[in-house]
Amino acid sequence: MSTSSQSKWASTAPFKHLPESDGAGASGARTCACSLSRPLRRRTPGVIVAGVLLLVAGFGPPAAAQLPTYGVGRPPTVEEVKAWDLTIPPDGQGLPEGSGTAALGKPIYAGRCASCHGDKGEDPKYRVLTGGRRTLTAAELPKNVDWLLGGEPALTIGSFWQYATTLWSYINRAQPFDEPGSLRADEVYAVTAYLLYLNGVIGENDVIDAKTLPRVKMPNRDGFVPDARPDVGKTARTRKR
């Protein structure tokens, strides 16, 4: 082997793991094991490190468990959770004490709601709340003035909303727009009654409370059908993470 060839193989010494062959190849030329495996052996340290990291990631504790603890915060109390649990289901479970009528709700609505929805819920400034009865199934419809949804039919409390209890829940949680959650339970009952009255669902002096509200049947109660897709509805299974 010439001096230049020896220098070439010597430069690979840090990466050699096998001794040079002393035998002759098929053509009689001398061969060097290190020269054939040089690219692979240069990557060997990185491969080992990557393998160790994968093992640590696979068998170590979850990343969240490694986060530092700063000693701030505390578990919420039962009273705090109850105060935040504001959603009322269709069956009315959880409705608070209190009551109201449309007659009592009219001045409350005028002071807290009419600026956005109009005196009788007809203003499309934010959302039309009244009218639209039977527009979901009518063959020919007048132009819908609801700028938010546009087109036809008109989706209002009287034409689309399924349960009176969830209407109470929405008003209680999200209205008025500029100060949500500021109405007392009696006021929410009264405003709910007024909106139901404007849509022809109840009478002006019908008392709405935790017992009577779930009994109110909205005009579109039977206008919804169960979702048959397997990933939703009562038969859906929660995916494990």
TAKASUL-V20130 format. One record per pair of residues at least 6 apart in sequence whose C-alpha atoms are under 6 Angstrom apart, sorted by the first residue. I is the first residue (numbers start at 1). J is the second residue. If there is no record, write none. Layout:
I/J + I/J
//
This chain:
15/41 + 16/34 + 20/32 + 20/33 + 21/32 + 24/30 + 87/169 + 88/169 + 90/165 + 90/166 + 91/214 + 92/165 + 92/214 + 95/210 + 98/185 + 98/186 + 99/186 + 99/189 + 99/208 + 99/209 + 100/186 + 100/189 + 100/190 + 100/207 + 100/208 + 101/190 + 101/193 + 101/205 + 101/206 + 101/207 + 102/190 + 102/193 + 102/194 + 102/204 + 103/204 + 104/190 + 105/190 + 105/191 + 105/194 + 109/191 + 116/125 + 116/126 + 117/123 + 121/128 + 121/129 + 121/130 + 122/128 + 122/130 + 124/146 + 128/146 + 129/156 + 129/157 + 130/156 + 130/199 + 132/154 + 132/159 + 133/159 + 135/153 + 136/153 + 144/151 + 144/152 + 144/154 + 158/199 + 160/220 + 162/218 + 162/220 + 162/221 + 163/218 + 165/214 + 168/192 + 172/181 + 173/181 + 174/180 + 196/202 + 197/203 + 197/204 + 230/236
//
